[in-house]
Amino acid sequence: MIELVSNNEYKDWINEIKLKILRTQTLAIKSANNVLIRFYWELGKDISEKLEAGQWGSKLIEQIAKDLKKELPEIKGFSRTNLYYISQFYKKFSQASYQKLFVNEIEQKANKAIVPQLGGQLPWSHIKVLISKVKDPGQTYFYIRETINNGWSRDVLSLQIKSQLYERQGKAVSNFEQTLPSLQSDLAQQTIKDPYVFDFLSLSQPYHEKDIEKQLISHISKFLLELGKGFAFIGQQYHLEIADQDYYLDLLFYHVKLKCYVVIELKNKKFIPEYAGKLNFYLSAVDELIKDESDKPTIGILLCRDKNNVEVEFSLRGMKQPMGVSEFIVTEKLPENLKSSLPTIEEIEQELESKP
């Protein structure tokens, strides 16, 4: 009798079964979510139409919640708050301005409607975030696509909305259009932001580039999230030897979608043209010393505390290496001496109570 535990053919077969089970579970979850979203759409449509007709009053949602709780006490999801979101779901996405955004993609997917399109890919918790936090149709569509493409959790989606990713994405000043082929240029431009928001850092003045750099690496998962999908961390203070001289890149990454190395230089000062020249030098060195034949040209991102876009544009015009310049924002801690001088919550409350 064959010893199955150590038999490679058997182990491969078991692994195949495991993968099939996981795929089936994923499909089942998506299918269940799709059914739920379809139901919420129809229910939202009914509620919206009844409210618009005005035949049962403005407190209809509150009454539905009470009656459903009485009739189906064991079933969750039909509180007054969730019923409100359900009605807003239909009201928001049934608008022509929203439907129009999906029309090209719908046509490419055998005329599937917006509801299964959302329900098959976004959980209800994500849809509620979009309903409550994003009003503009174009922005809503942007966050839907980014969530699906990047696999964001609800909390990450909320964080990206709060940090105004839509307004920042692709806004950096760059020379990509002049230095890269059109397809790569467009993708590279959409990859970088302006400004970058490092609100997960906590620094006290005075601090220097090395302090920022050190904290970015210690919070690498949050840093990678802010950079965006596709960045793989290679090294900090990455050493290059050029003409018997030592040089150190602040941060070196590889972008798996762009298929190129990305050099990030940090300057805790306002942009000056000399910074672009130094970064151009580093990019040429990486192309010569590190880049493989299969890699695309190395890209540089210069992060500064402040910049004048006109000055940046003039500085990048003569550069042959592809680079973009963005500002970055960090969270600064209050100095200890100032912190100790601030009143506590209890002191504020006492002060308010003492006033007539």
C-alpha positions in Angstrom: 0.0 0.0 0.0 1.3 3.5 -1.0 2.2 5.8 1.9 -0.1 8.7 0.9 1.3 11.3 3.3 4.7 11.3 1.5 3.4 10.5 -2.0 3.9 13.6 -4.3 1.1 12.7 -6.7 -1.3 12.5 -3.8 -0.1 15.8 -2.3 -0.5 17.5 -5.6 -4.0 16.2 -5.9 -4.9 17.4 -2.3 -3.5 20.8 -3.2 -5.7 20.9 -6.3 -8.7 20.1 -4.1 -7.8 22.8 -1.6 -7.6 25.4 -4.4 -10.9 24.3 -5.8 -12.5 24.6 -2.4 -11.1 28.1 -1.9 -12.2 29.2 -5.4 -15.7 27.8 -4.8 -16.0 29.6 -1.5 -15.0 32.9 -3.1 -17.5 32.4 -5.9 -20.2 31.5 -3.3 -19.5 34.7 -1.3 -19.6 36.8 -4.5 -22.8 35.1 -5.6 -24.4 35.7 -2.2 -23.3 39.3 -2.2 -24.7 39.8 -5.7 -28.1 38.4 -4.6 -28.1 40.7 -1.5 -27.2 43.8 -3.6 -29.9 43.0 -6.1 -32.5 42.7 -3.3 -31.3 45.9 -1.7 -31.7 47.6 -5.1 -35.3 46.5 -5.5 -36.1 47.3 -1.9 -34.5 50.7 -2.3 -36.6 51.3 -5.4 -39.8 50.4 -3.6 -39.0 52.6 -0.6 -38.0 55.5 -2.8 -41.1 55.3 -4.9 -43.4 55.1 -1.8 -41.6 58.1 -0.2 -41.9 60.1 -3.4 -45.6 59.3 -3.6 -46.0 60.5 -0.1 -49.0 58.1 0.6 -47.6 56.7 3.9 -45.8 59.7 5.3 -42.2 60.8 5.8 -41.5 58.3 8.6 -42.0 55.3 6.4 -38.4 54.0 6.9 -38.7 54.1 10.6 -42.0 52.2 10.5 -40.6 49.6 8.2 -37.7 49.0 10.5 -40.1 48.5 13.5 -42.4 46.1 11.7 -39.6 44.0 10.2 -38.0 43.7 13.6 -41.3 42.5 15.0 -42.0 40.1 12.2 -38.4 38.8 11.7 -36.6 39.4 15.0 -33.8 37.0 14.2 -32.8 38.6 10.9 -30.3 41.5 11.0 -29.7 44.2 8.4 -33.0 46.1 8.4 -32.4 48.8 11.0 -33.6 52.3 10.3 -30.1 53.3 9.4 -29.5 50.5 7.0 -32.9 51.0 5.4 -32.0 54.6 4.8 -28.8 53.5 3.1 -30.8 51.0 1.0 -33.1 53.8 -0.2 -30.1 56.1 -0.9 -28.4 53.3 -2.8 -31.2 53.2 -5.4 -31.6 57.0 -5.4 -27.9 57.6 -6.0 -27.0 54.9 -8.6 -30.2 55.1 -10.6 -29.4 58.7 -11.6 -28.5 59.0 -15.3 -25.1 60.6 -14.4 -24.1 57.4 -12.7 -25.5 55.0 -15.2 -23.7 56.8 -18.0 -20.3 56.2 -16.4 -20.8 52.4 -16.6 -22.3 52.3 -20.1 -19.1 51.5 -22.0 -18.0 48.8 -19.5 -21.6 47.4 -19.4 -21.6 47.1 -23.2 -18.3 45.2 -23.1 -19.8 42.8 -20.5 -22.9 41.7 -22.5 -25.1 44.6 -21.3 -24.9 43.7 -17.6 -26.6 46.3 -15.5 -24.9 48.5 -12.9 -26.4 46.5 -9.9 -24.8 43.1 -10.6 -21.7 45.0 -11.7 -21.4 46.5 -8.2 -22.9 43.5 -6.3 -20.5 41.1 -7.9 -17.4 43.0 -6.9 -18.2 45.4 -3.9 -19.5 44.3 -0.5 -22.4 46.3 0.9 -20.1 47.9 3.5 -18.1 49.5 0.8 -21.2 50.7 -1.1 -22.4 52.4 2.2 -19.0 54.2 2.4 -19.5 55.5 -1.2 -23.0 56.6 -0.5 -22.1 58.6 2.7 -18.7 60.0 1.7 -18.7 60.6 -2.0 -21.2 62.8 -3.8 -19.7 63.4 -7.3 -20.4 60.6 -9.9 -16.9 60.8 -11.4 -15.3 60.4 -8.0 -17.6 57.6 -7.1 -16.7 55.7 -10.2 -13.0 56.3 -9.6 -13.1 54.9 -6.1 -15.2 51.9 -7.3 -12.6 51.0 -9.9 -9.6 51.6 -7.6 -11.3 49.5 -4.8 -11.9 46.6 -7.2 -8.4 46.8 -8.9 -6.5 47.1 -5.6 -8.7 44.9 -3.4 -9.2 47.6 -0.7 -10.9 46.8 2.5 -13.7 49.2 3.8 -11.2 51.0 6.1 -8.7 51.5 3.3 -11.4 52.8 1.0 -12.5 55.3 3.7 -8.9 56.3 4.3 -8.3 57.0 0.6 -11.4 59.1 0.4 -10.4 61.0 3.5 -7.0 61.7 2.0 -8.6 62.9 -1.2 -6.9 60.4 -3.5 -9.1 61.4 -6.4 -7.8 65.0 -6.3 -4.2 63.9 -5.9 -3.8 61.0 -8.3 -1.8 61.7 -11.4 -1.4 65.4 -10.5 2.4 65.5 -10.1 4.5 67.7 -12.4 6.6 65.3 -14.6 8.4 64.9 -17.9 7.0 61.5 -18.6 5.3 62.5 -21.8 8.7 63.6 -23.2 10.8 60.8 -21.9 8.6 57.6 -22.1 6.6 55.9 -24.7 2.9 57.0 -24.7 1.4 53.9 -23.0 4.1 53.8 -20.2 3.9 57.6 -19.9 0.2 57.6 -19.2 0.5 54.7 -16.6 3.5 56.4 -14.9 1.7 59.7 -14.6 -1.3 58.0 -13.0 1.0 56.2 -10.6 2.3 59.2 -8.8 0.3 61.7 -6.7 0.6 65.3 -5.6 0.8 65.7 -2.7 1.7 62.5 -0.9 0.1 62.4 2.6 2.2 60.7 5.3 -0.3 61.2 8.1 0.8 58.0 9.7 4.1 59.6 10.7 4.6 61.4 14.0 7.6 63.8 14.0 8.6 66.7 16.2 10.5 69.8 14.8 13.2 70.1 13.9 13.5 66.9 11.8 15.5 66.1 8.7 15.1 63.9 5.6 16.7 60.9 7.4 14.1 61.1 10.2 11.3 61.0 7.6 13.0 58.3 5.7 13.5 56.2 8.8 9.8 56.4 9.8 8.6 55.7 6.3 10.5 52.4 6.4 9.3 51.6 9.9 5.7 52.1 8.6 6.5 50.4 5.3 3.0 48.8 4.8 1.3 52.2 5.2 3.9 53.8 3.1 3.3 51.3 0.3 -0.4 51.9 0.6 0.1 55.6 0.0 2.5 54.9 -2.9 -0.2 52.7 -4.5 -0.4 49.2 -5.9 2.6 47.8 -7.7 5.5 49.1 -5.6 8.0 46.6 -4.2 10.5 47.8 -1.7 14.2 47.2 -2.6 16.3 49.2 -0.2 16.9 52.3 1.9 20.1 54.3 1.4 20.9 52.0 -1.5 24.6 52.1 -2.3 26.0 52.8 -5.7 29.7 53.1 -6.6 30.4 55.4 -9.5 33.9 56.4 -10.6 35.3 55.3 -7.2 32.8 57.5 -5.4 30.0 56.3 -3.0 26.5 57.4 -3.6 23.3 56.5 -1.7 19.8 56.5 -3.0 17.2 57.5 -0.4 14.7 54.8 -1.3 14.7 52.3 -4.2 11.6 50.4 -5.4 10.6 48.2 -8.3 7.2 48.7 -9.9 5.8 45.4 -11.1 3.2 46.9 -13.5 5.5 49.5 -15.0 8.3 46.9 -15.0 11.0 49.4 -13.9 13.0 50.6 -10.9 11.7 53.7 -9.1 14.1 56.0 -7.2 12.5 58.2 -4.5 14.5 61.1 -3.2 13.3 63.0 -0.1 13.9 66.8 0.4 12.5 68.4 3.5 12.8 71.8 1.8 11.3 73.7 -1.1 12.2 72.4 -4.6 15.2 73.9 -6.3 16.4 73.0 -9.9 19.6 71.3 -8.5 17.5 68.5 -7.0 16.3 67.5 -10.4 19.8 67.4 -11.8 21.0 65.1 -8.9 18.0 62.8 -9.4 18.7 62.7 -13.2 22.2 61.5 -12.3 20.9 58.8 -10.0 18.5 57.5 -12.7 21.2 57.2 -15.3 23.4 55.3 -12.8 20.6 52.8 -11.9 19.9 52.3 -15.6 23.6 51.5 -16.2 24.4 49.5 -13.0 21.2 47.8 -11.9 18.6 47.8 -14.6 18.2 44.5 -16.6 17.6 44.4 -20.4 14.0 43.4 -19.8 13.4 46.4 -17.5 11.9 49.6 -18.7 13.7 52.9 -18.0 14.1 53.8 -14.4 11.7 56.5 -13.0 12.4 59.0 -10.4 10.1 60.6 -7.8 11.3 63.7 -6.0 9.4 64.5 -2.8 9.7 68.0 -1.5 8.0 70.0 1.3 7.0 72.8 -1.2 7.4 73.6 -4.9 6.5 76.1 -7.6 5.1 74.2 -10.5 6.4 76.6 -13.1 9.9 76.3 -11.7 9.6 72.5 -11.7 8.4 72.5 -15.3 11.4 74.5 -16.5 13.8 72.3 -14.5 12.5 69.1 -16.1 12.4 70.3 -19.7 16.1 69.5 -20.4 16.2 66.3 -18.4 16.4 63.0 -20.4 15.5 60.7 -17.5 11.8 60.3 -16.6 10.9 61.9 -13.3 8.1 63.6 -11.4 8.1 66.1 -8.6 5.5 66.1 -5.8 5.0 67.7 -2.4 4.6 65.6 0.7 2.7 66.3 4.0 3.6 64.8 7.4 1.9 64.9 10.8 3.9 66.8 13.3 3.7 66.1 17.0 3.2 69.0 19.4 6.5 69.9 21.3 6.5 68.7 24.9 6.7 72.2 26.4 3.7 73.3 24.4 1.8 70.1 25.0 2.1 70.6 28.8 0.8 74.1 28.6 -2.4 73.1 26.9 -5.5 72.8 29.1 -6.9 69.3 29.8 -10.5 68.4 28.9 -11.4 68.5 32.6 -10.0 72.1 32.9 -11.9 73.2 29.8 -15.1 71.7 31.2 -14.6 73.4 34.6 -13.9 76.7 32.8 -17.2 76.4 30.8 -19.2 75.5 34.0 -17.9 78.5 35.8 -19.1 80.9 33.2 -22.6 82.4 33.8 
